[in-house]
């Protein structure tokens, strides 16, 4: 590169000082060469084609001949700088030998081949590191990798272990389902190929049947379900457990709403639930969303005809379900609808028998033959002692307690106790395995209030008589979401507040992050899911989709009940509430709770966990000393 090109390079370089931007003449530029930034001189030497210029600005050490030529180049530049006559160009010696491999640092770094090599080495190193990290993660997380890796497209994935599509579940619960396996399908295809004899008519018929099958569309549906949960291990699908999800999936498959290819694969139909009820908990209005086959589809069906299709599909599915599970309604929803994430709030109802509010002295008189055992502070460990009540004692206690009726003063105290839980609080003392400082401990309760007490007639006895009437108090709670056992523990604390066994300060202290307190849990038999609300979905999503109905499965004051809400109320009043009363008459779960609350754990409840831990430690130390003393006496 000539000095003219070097100066032009410097003129348009962004690295030169601001004071030298007026330089335009090559001679002036050469005369000011000593003020060039060193980094620019090195870059210019690297880009120069002339080895002499590279030697002036870039060479650090070279051979003897290269040093001499470099000195002569410097003299030439100096002479040109001190000359009065202007000159256009100053040429560097053309006979200067090239610098050696070790003599030009700038040459090594600026050589295009070297730059490309460095770039290739960087790319290779980056790829090697990425590959090594991927192999390490794959080796350390084989199970996670196996779950997240997409299954082979040519091989059907196995059905869920908790679905009745799984052969083990069928054998475990005696369910018979005719599902085409891969072997049977191949045999049927081979048989069809041999019997058809290659006739074109049969092939055309097969094509027509396949085309008819393809005409059945798949749509996103919201399913409203009512059920009794006594026979099931909760709602959520679980391995080798009879769950309500598995029972519903089986009924939908038998009705043709879920195809055999999707049966046993909840992810294929985008299944989601608005709530997950525990074992033994009932529901009047559980909502599930999934993609189902429109088995009664008609081309161009709109309006009343579309409503008729969903009603007929509901009736067909109910024919394939047991009597304790009913489909209340089907609704078309938007493609992105999810029953879990689109739910705004949920309402639960708890049925409290009136004798749960009787004073402690009266409750103890119902168990006259039983003395309070030396129970430990651990409620869960002492639970078998509760169930140890013999049938005769249980029957006599039930006979003594069933006539109790709640007083107006207790109702007012019950309302005040329930209202203490409204708002946002940390409910770590009302669940299990959740710390006070964890984010999931905070929950928002919109309302918690009792309804008017009601009298329920007893069922007929075996000897022809009838059982006693019992008074029940419905409690309704509305919230965004709830923790495990949270509602049942809140009911237990509010009932104890109404009967005067716990103070308002103790309940408020249990709702503070600095407190760890022991709270008992009420029986699960009185709890059921009452409603699920989708207000934001109705407001925003449905306005943009005129062919979608709102999910208004709630009662409105002063208006007639919609058909779906009427079916919900019928199932609740005719199935759920009588079942709770009948179950209590047979098993006496609430009577056992009163015995544990007023006799077994009366001195242990609503106390700080630190005090209970200290008492247990002192008791263990005393038992150890007594054991050592006994051993010493024997010796």
C-alpha positions in Angstrom: 0.0 0.0 0.0 1.4 3.5 -0.9 1.5 6.3 1.5 -1.3 8.0 -0.4 -3.5 5.0 0.3 -2.3 4.9 3.9 -3.3 8.6 4.4 -6.7 8.0 2.8 -7.1 5.1 5.1 -6.3 7.3 8.1 -8.5 10.1 6.8 -11.6 7.9 6.9 -10.6 6.0 10.0 -12.7 6.3 13.1 -9.7 5.8 15.3 -7.7 8.9 14.5 -7.7 11.8 16.9 -10.3 14.5 16.3 -7.5 17.1 15.8 -6.1 15.4 12.6 -9.3 15.2 10.6 -8.4 18.3 8.6 -5.3 16.5 7.2 -5.7 15.8 3.4 -2.2 15.9 2.0 -0.2 12.7 2.0 3.1 14.7 2.7 1.5 16.5 5.7 0.1 13.1 6.8 3.6 11.6 6.6 5.1 14.6 8.4 2.6 14.1 11.2 3.3 10.3 11.3 4.9 10.4 14.7 1.6 11.6 16.2 -0.4 8.7 14.7 -2.0 6.4 17.3 0.2 3.3 17.8 -2.8 1.0 17.3 -3.6 2.6 13.9 0.0 2.3 12.8 -0.1 -1.4 13.5 -3.4 -1.9 11.6 -2.0 0.1 8.7 1.1 -2.0 8.6 -0.9 -5.1 8.7 -3.1 -4.0 5.7 -0.1 -2.7 3.7 1.0 -4.7 0.7 4.5 -3.2 0.8 6.7 -5.0 3.3 8.8 -1.9 3.9 5.8 0.0 5.2 5.0 -3.0 7.3 8.6 -2.9 8.6 8.3 0.8 9.5 5.1 0.5 11.5 4.9 -3.1 12.5 8.2 -4.9 12.7 9.5 -5.6 16.2 12.5 -7.8 15.4 13.8 -9.1 12.0 17.0 -10.2 10.3 20.0 -8.0 9.7 19.0 -7.1 6.1 15.4 -6.3 7.1 16.7 -4.0 9.9 18.9 -2.1 7.4 16.1 -1.6 5.0 13.9 -0.5 7.8 16.4 2.2 8.9 16.6 3.5 5.3 12.8 3.7 5.1 12.8 5.7 8.3 15.4 8.1 6.8 13.3 8.5 3.7 10.2 9.4 5.7 12.2 11.9 7.8 13.8 13.6 4.8 10.4 14.0 3.2 9.0 15.5 6.4 11.8 18.1 6.6 11.7 19.0 2.9 10.3 22.5 2.0 9.2 21.4 -1.5 5.8 19.6 -1.5 5.7 16.2 -3.0 2.8 14.1 -3.9 4.1 10.7 -3.0 7.0 9.1 -1.2 7.7 5.6 -2.2 9.2 3.1 0.2 12.1 0.8 -0.9 10.7 -2.0 -2.9 13.7 -4.4 -2.3 13.0 -4.9 1.4 12.8 -8.6 2.2 9.7 -9.9 3.9 9.8 -10.2 7.7 10.3 -13.6 9.2 7.5 -15.5 10.8 8.6 -14.5 14.3 9.5 -10.9 13.4 6.1 -9.3 12.6 3.5 -9.5 15.4 1.1 -7.3 13.4 1.7 -9.4 10.3 0.8 -12.6 12.2 -2.4 -11.1 13.7 -3.4 -9.3 10.6 -2.9 -12.0 8.0 -6.3 -12.9 6.6 -5.5 -16.6 6.7 -4.6 -16.3 10.4 -7.8 -14.4 11.2 -9.8 -17.1 9.4 -8.0 -19.8 11.4 -8.7 -18.0 14.7 -12.4 -17.7 13.7 -12.5 -21.4 12.8 -10.9 -22.3 16.1 -13.4 -20.2 18.0 -16.3 -21.8 16.2 -15.0 -25.3 16.8 -14.4 -24.6 20.5 -17.9 -23.2 20.9 -19.5 -26.2 19.2 -17.4 -28.6 21.2 -18.5 -26.9 24.5 -22.1 -27.0 23.5 -21.9 -30.6 22.5 -20.2 -31.5 25.8 -22.8 -29.7 27.8 -25.6 -31.4 25.9 -24.1 -34.8 26.5 -23.5 -34.0 30.2 -27.1 -32.9 30.7 -28.3 -36.0 28.8 -26.3 -38.3 31.0 -27.3 -36.7 34.3 -31.0 -36.4 33.4 -31.8 -39.6 31.5 -35.4 -39.8 32.9 -36.2 -36.1 32.2 -34.7 -36.5 28.7 -36.8 -39.6 28.1 -40.0 -37.8 29.1 -39.3 -34.7 27.1 -38.1 -36.4 24.0 -40.8 -36.8 21.4 -41.8 -40.4 20.9 -41.0 -42.3 17.7 -43.6 -41.3 15.1 -43.8 -44.9 13.9 -44.4 -46.3 17.4 -47.5 -45.5 19.4 -46.7 -44.3 23.0 -48.0 -46.4 25.9 -51.3 -45.3 27.6 -51.3 -43.5 30.9 -50.8 -45.9 33.9 -53.9 -44.5 35.5 -56.2 -44.8 32.5 -58.4 -47.8 31.7 -56.7 -48.0 28.3 -53.9 -49.6 30.2 -54.3 -53.4 30.4 -53.0 -53.4 34.0 -55.8 -51.1 35.1 -58.4 -53.3 33.3 -57.2 -56.4 35.1 -57.0 -54.5 38.5 -60.6 -53.2 38.4 -62.2 -55.8 36.1 -63.0 -53.5 33.3 -63.4 -54.9 29.8 -62.6 -52.8 26.7 -62.2 -53.9 23.1 -59.3 -51.9 21.8 -57.6 -52.7 18.5 -54.0 -53.6 19.1 -51.2 -53.3 16.5 -51.2 -57.1 15.9 -54.9 -57.4 15.5 -54.9 -54.4 13.2 -52.4 -56.0 10.9 -54.3 -59.3 10.9 -57.5 -57.5 10.0 -55.8 -55.7 7.2 -54.3 -58.9 5.8 -57.7 -60.6 6.1 -59.4 -57.8 4.2 -56.8 -57.9 1.5 -57.3 -61.7 0.9 -61.1 -61.7 1.1 -61.5 -58.6 -1.1 -59.8 -60.4 -4.0 -58.7 -57.0 -5.3 -62.2 -55.9 -6.3 -62.5 -52.3 -7.0 -66.0 -52.0 -5.5 -64.7 -53.1 -2.1 -61.9 -50.6 -2.3 -64.3 -47.8 -3.2 -66.6 -48.7 -0.3 -63.6 -48.6 2.1 -62.7 -45.2 0.8 -66.2 -43.9 1.3 -66.3 -45.3 4.8 -63.0 -43.7 5.6 -64.2 -40.4 4.1 -67.3 -40.5 6.3 -65.2 -41.2 9.4 -63.0 -38.2 8.5 -66.1 -36.0 8.3 -66.6 -36.2 12.1 -64.9 -33.0 13.4 -63.1 -32.5 16.6 -63.9 -29.5 18.7 -62.8 -27.9 22.0 -65.5 -28.6 24.6 -66.2 -27.6 28.2 -67.8 -30.4 30.2 -69.8 -29.7 33.5 -69.7 -32.8 35.8 -71.4 -33.7 39.1 -70.2 -36.7 41.1 -70.0 -38.4 44.5 -66.3 -39.0 45.4 -66.7 -41.7 48.0 -65.7 -44.6 45.8 -62.8 -42.8 44.1 -59.2 -41.8 45.0 -59.7 -38.2 44.1 -60.3 -36.6 40.7 -56.8 -36.3 39.3 -55.7 -39.3 37.2 -53.2 -41.4 39.2 -51.3 -44.6 38.5 -53.2 -47.8 39.4 -56.0 -45.8 41.2 -59.6 -45.6 40.4 -60.0 -41.9 39.8 -62.9 -39.8 38.4 -60.7 -38.6 35.5 -60.2 -42.3 34.4 -64.0 -43.0 34.8 -65.0 -40.0 32.7 -62.4 -40.8 30.1 -63.8 -44.4 29.9 -67.4 -43.1 29.5 -66.4 -40.6 26.8 -64.5 -43.3 24.9 -67.4 -45.7 25.0 -69.7 -43.0 23.7 -67.4 -42.2 20.8 -66.4 -38.7 22.0 -62.8 -39.8 22.5 -61.4 -41.9 19.7 -59.5 -45.1 20.3 -56.3 -43.5 19.1 -56.5 -40.8 21.8 -57.9 -43.0 24.6 -55.4 -43.2 27.4 -53.5 -40.1 26.3 -54.8 -37.0 28.1 -52.3 -34.7 26.5 -53.5 -35.6 23.0 -56.9 -34.1 23.7 -55.6 -31.2 25.8 -57.4 -32.3 29.0 -57.5 -29.9 31.9 -59.6 -29.7 35.2 -60.9 -26.6 36.9 -60.2 -28.1 40.4 -58.5 -31.2 41.9 -60.7 -32.7 44.6 -59.2 -35.0 47.2 -60.3 -38.5 48.1 -63.9 -38.7 49.3 -64.7 -35.1 48.2 -67.8 -34.6 46.1 -68.6 -32.0 43.4 -71.8 -30.4 42.0 -70.1 -28.5 39.2 -66.6 -29.6 38.2 -65.5 -28.3 34.8 -63.2 -30.2 32.4 -62.0 -29.0 29.0 -60.8 -31.3 26.2 -61.0 -31.8 22.4 -63.8 -34.3 21.6 -65.4 -35.8 18.6 -68.7 -34.2 17.6 -70.5 -37.6 17.2 -73.9 -35.9 16.4 -72.4 -33.4 13.9 -74.5 -32.2 11.0 -73.2 -30.1 8.2 -74.5 -26.5 8.6 -76.1 -27.2 11.9 -76.5 -23.9 13.8 -78.6 -22.5 16.6 -81.0 -24.9 18.2 -79.7 -27.8 16.2 -76.2 -27.2 17.6 -77.6 -27.1 21.1 -79.5 -30.3 20.3 -76.3 -32.0 19.3 -74.6 -31.3 22.6 -77.6 -32.4 24.6 -77.8 -35.7 22.7 -74.1 -36.2 23.2 -74.6 -35.6 27.0 -77.3 -38.2 27.1 -75.2 -40.8 25.3 -72.2 -40.2 27.6 -74.4 -40.5 30.7 -75.5 -43.9 29.5 -71.9 -45.1 29.6 -71.2 -43.7 33.1 -72.0 -45.1 36.6 -74.9 -43.6 38.6 -72.7 -41.6 40.9 -71.1 -39.6 38.0 -73.3 -37.4 35.7 -72.5 -35.1 32.8 -74.6 -31.9 33.5 -73.8 -29.9 30.4 -71.5 -29.6 27.3 -70.5 -26.3 25.8 -68.4 -25.2 22.8 -65.5 -23.1 23.8 -62.7 -21.2 22.1 -59.6 -23.1 20.9 -57.3 -21.7 23.6 -59.7 -22.3 26.5 -58.3 -24.1 29.6 -60.5 -25.0 32.5 -57.7 -24.5 35.0 -56.2 -21.2 33.8 -59.4 -19.5 32.7 -61.2 -20.1 36.0 -61.5 -16.9 38.0 -62.7 -18.2 41.3 -64.3 -21.3 42.8 -67.0 -21.9 45.5 -67.0 -24.8 47.9 -69.7 -25.8 50.4 -69.2 -27.6 53.7 -72.0 -29.3 55.6 -71.6 -28.9 59.4 -73.8 -31.0 61.7 -75.2 -28.8 64.5 -73.6 -31.1 67.3 -70.1 -29.9 66.1 -71.0 -26.6 67.8 -72.2 -28.1 71.2 -70.2 -27.0 74.3 -67.2 -29.1 75.3 -68.9 -30.2 78.6 -71.9 -31.5 76.8 -69.8 -33.3 74.2 -67.8 -35.0 76.9 -71.0 -36.2 78.6 -71.8 -38.1 75.4 -68.8 -40.3 76.0 -69.2 -41.2 79.7 -67.4 -44.5 79.7 -64.3 -43.1 78.0 -61.4 -41.4 79.8 -59.1 -39.1 77.9 -56.0 -41.2 77.0 -52.5 -39.8 77.3 -52.5 -38.7 73.6 -49.4 -37.3 72.0 -49.3 -33.9 70.4 -49.2 -35.4 66.9 -52.8 -35.4 65.5 -52.0 -37.6 62.6 -50.2 -40.2 64.7 -53.1 -40.4 67.2 -55.7 -40.8 64.4 -56.1 -44.6 64.9 -57.2 -44.0 68.5 -60.2 -42.1 67.1 -61.2 -45.0 65.0 -60.9 -47.4 67.9 -64.4 -46.4 69.2 -66.5 -49.5 69.3 -69.9 -49.5 67.6 -71.9 -49.5 70.9 -70.1 -46.4 72.2 -70.4 -44.7 68.9 -74.1 -45.3 68.7 -74.8 -44.1 72.2 -72.8 -40.9 71.6 -74.6 -40.3 68.3 -78.0 -40.7 70.0 -77.0 -38.1 72.7 -75.6 -35.5 70.2 -78.1 -35.7 67.3 -80.8 -33.7 69.2 -78.6 -30.7 69.7 -79.7 -27.5 67.9 -77.5 -24.5 67.3 -78.4 -21.2 69.1 -78.7 -17.8 67.5 -75.7 -16.6 69.6 -73.6 -19.4 68.2 -74.7 -18.5 64.6 -73.5 -14.9 65.1 -70.2 -16.1 66.6 -69.9 -18.5 63.6 -70.3 -15.7 61.1 -67.7 -13.6 63.0 -65.3 -16.5 63.1 -65.6 -17.2 59.3 -65.2 -13.5 58.5 -61.7 -13.5 60.2 -60.4 -15.6 57.2 -61.6 -13.2 54.5 -58.9 -11.3 52.6 -55.3 -12.2 51.9 -53.4 -14.2 54.6 -50.6 -16.7 54.9 -52.3 -20.0 55.5 -49.2 -22.1 56.4 -50.9 -23.3 59.6 -53.9 -24.5 57.6 -52.1 -26.9 55.3 -49.2 -29.3 55.3 -45.6 -28.9 54.2 -45.8 -25.2 53.3 -43.5 -22.7 55.0 -44.7 -19.3 56.3 -42.4 -17.4 53.9 -43.3 -19.4 50.8 -45.3 -17.6 48.2 -47.9 -20.3 47.8 -48.9 -19.9 51.5 -50.7 -16.6 50.7 -54.3 -17.1 49.5 -57.1 -14.7 48.8 -60.6 -15.5 50.3 -63.4 -13.4 48.8 -66.2 -14.5 51.1 -66.8 -17.1 53.9 -70.3 -17.2 55.4 -72.9 -19.7 56.8 -76.3 -20.2 55.2 -79.6 -20.9 57.1 -79.6 -24.2 59.0 -81.8 -27.0 57.6 -83.3 -30.1 59.0 -82.7 -33.4 57.2 -84.9 -36.4 57.9 -83.1 -39.6 58.7 -83.2 -42.8 56.6 -85.2 -45.9 57.5 -83.6 -48.3 60.0 -83.3 -52.0 59.5 -86.1 -52.6 62.0 -88.6 -50.5 60.1 -88.2 -47.3 62.1 -86.7 -44.1 61.0 -83.5 -42.4 62.2 -83.6 -39.0 64.0 -83.7 -35.7 62.2 -80.4 -33.9 62.1 -79.7 -30.2 61.8 -77.0 -29.2 59.3 -75.5 -25.7 58.6 -74.1 -25.1 55.1 -71.0 -23.0 54.9 -70.1 -21.4 51.6 -66.5 -20.2 50.8 -65.4 -18.4 47.6 -61.8 -17.9 46.8 -59.3 -17.9 43.9 -57.6 -21.1 45.0 -57.1 -23.3 48.0 -54.3 -25.3 49.6 -54.5 -28.9 50.7 -56.8 -29.3 53.8 -57.1 -25.5 54.0 -61.0 -25.3 53.9 -61.4 -28.2 56.4 -59.0 -26.6 58.9 -60.6 -23.2 58.6 -64.0 -24.8 59.3 -62.5 -26.6 62.4 -61.1 -23.3 63.7 -64.3 -21.3 63.0 -66.5 -23.9 64.7 -64.3 -23.9 67.8 -64.5 -20.1 67.9 -68.4 -20.3 67.8 -68.4 -22.7 70.7 -66.0 -20.7 72.7 -62.9 -23.0 72.8 -60.6 -20.7 70.9 -60.2 -16.9 71.0 -60.2 -14.4 68.2 -56.5 -13.5 69.2 -55.5 -17.1 68.7 -57.0 -17.2 65.2 -55.4 -14.0 64.2 -52.1 -15.2 65.5 -52.4 -18.4 63.4 -52.7 -16.2 60.3 -49.3 -14.4 61.0 -46.1 -15.5 59.5 -44.3 -15.5 62.8 -46.5 -18.2 64.3 -46.6 -22.0 63.9 -49.7 -23.4 65.5 -51.5 -26.8 65.6 -55.0 -26.8 64.0 -57.2 -29.8 63.7 -58.8 -30.8 60.4 -62.5 -31.4 59.9 -63.8 -34.6 58.2 -63.7 -34.7 54.4 -67.2 -36.2 54.1 -68.9 -32.7 54.5 -67.0 -30.9 51.7 -68.0 -30.6 48.0 -67.2 -28.3 45.1 -70.3 -26.1 44.4 -69.4 -23.8 41.5 -66.6 -22.7 39.1 -66.6 -19.2 37.7 -65.4 -18.0 34.3 -66.3 -14.3 34.4 -63.3 -12.9 32.5 -63.7 -15.6 29.8 -67.3 -14.7 29.4 -66.5 -10.9 29.2 -63.6 -11.0 26.7 -63.4 -14.2 24.8 -67.0 -14.8 23.9 -67.5 -11.2 22.7 -65.1 -11.9 19.9 -66.7 -15.3 19.1 -70.4 -15.0 18.4 -70.9 -18.7 17.9 -69.7 -19.5 21.5 -72.0 -19.5 24.5 -71.0 -18.1 27.9 -70.2 -20.4 30.8 -72.8 -18.9 33.1 -73.4 -22.0 35.3 -74.5 -19.8 38.3 -77.8 -18.8 39.7 -79.0 -15.2 39.2 -81.4 -13.6 41.7 -84.8 -12.8 40.3 -84.3 -15.0 37.2 -85.3 -18.5 36.2 -82.6 -21.1 36.6 -81.0 -22.2 33.3 -81.4 -25.9 32.5 -77.8 -26.7 33.4 -78.0 -24.9 36.8 -81.3 -26.7 37.5 -79.6 -30.1 36.9 -76.8 -29.0 39.2 -79.2 -28.1 42.0 -81.1 -31.4 41.5 -77.9 -33.5 41.8 -76.8 -31.5 44.9 -80.1 -31.7 46.7 -81.0 -35.3 45.7 -77.6 -36.9 45.6 -74.8 -35.1 47.5 -76.6 -33.8 50.6 -78.5 -37.1 51.3 -75.4 -39.0 50.7 -73.5 -37.0 53.3 -76.3 -37.5 55.8 -76.5 -41.2 55.1 -72.7 -41.7 55.3 -72.6 -39.9 58.7 -75.4 -42.2 59.9 -73.4 -45.3 58.9 -69.9 -44.3 59.8 -70.2 -41.5 62.3 -67.2 -39.5 61.0 -68.3 -36.3 62.7 -69.0 -38.0 66.0 -65.4 -39.3 65.9 -64.2 -35.8 65.2 -66.1 -34.5 68.2 -64.5 -37.2 70.4 -61.0 -36.3 69.1 -61.5 -32.6 69.4 -62.9 -32.5 73.0 -61.3 -35.6 74.6 -58.2 -36.7 72.7 -56.6 -33.4 71.7 -58.3 -30.9 73.9 -55.1 -29.8 75.6 -53.0 -29.8 72.5 -54.9 -27.7 70.0 -54.1 -24.0 69.2 -50.8 -24.1 71.0 -47.5 -23.1 69.5 -45.5 -25.8 67.9 -42.4 -24.8 69.8 -44.2 -25.5 73.1 -45.4 -28.9 71.9 -41.9 -29.8 70.6 -40.4 -28.9 74.0 -42.9 -31.0 75.8 -42.3 -34.0 73.6 -38.5 -33.6 74.0 -38.9 -33.4 77.8 -41.2 -36.5 77.8 -38.6 -38.5 75.8 -35.8 -37.5 78.1 -37.9 -38.5 81.1 -38.7 -41.9 79.6 -35.0 -42.4 78.9 -34.1 -41.7 82.5 -36.8 -44.0 83.8 -35.5 -46.7 81.5 -31.9 -46.3 82.7 -33.1 -46.3 86.3 -35.0 -49.5 85.8 -31.9 -51.1 84.2 -29.7 -50.0 87.1 -32.2 -51.4 89.7 -32.1 -54.8 88.0 -28.3 -54.8 88.1 
